[in-house]
């Protein structure tokens, strides 16, 4: 997640900059790509994401990324049905940014504190 320069609430100030999806049962990587937000970000959380501005710009120039949260959501929904269990780590913001409501989510961050 990167931080935008717009919005007033923490969740609204975040933007997805990468998406990775792995099939739990097979270990197959289904999606692993950068997501270019389409505008300048104030921060990239590079120490945690490993992503910086140059990486995103290079991926965009090469056509090797998704463009925005809408394309990321569309890519994700190719693999997710209402029966799919999504496992995430501290995924509240991810799901909000993707504008995704899903009833079968296991968040390992929440599980750590239960």
Secondary structure, 3 states (H helix, E strand, C coil): CEECCCCCCHHHHEECCEEEEECCCCCCEEEEEEEECCCCCCECCHHHHCCCHHHHHHHHHHCCEEEHHHHHHHHHHCCCCCCCCEEECCCHHHHHHCCCCCCCEEEHHHHHCC
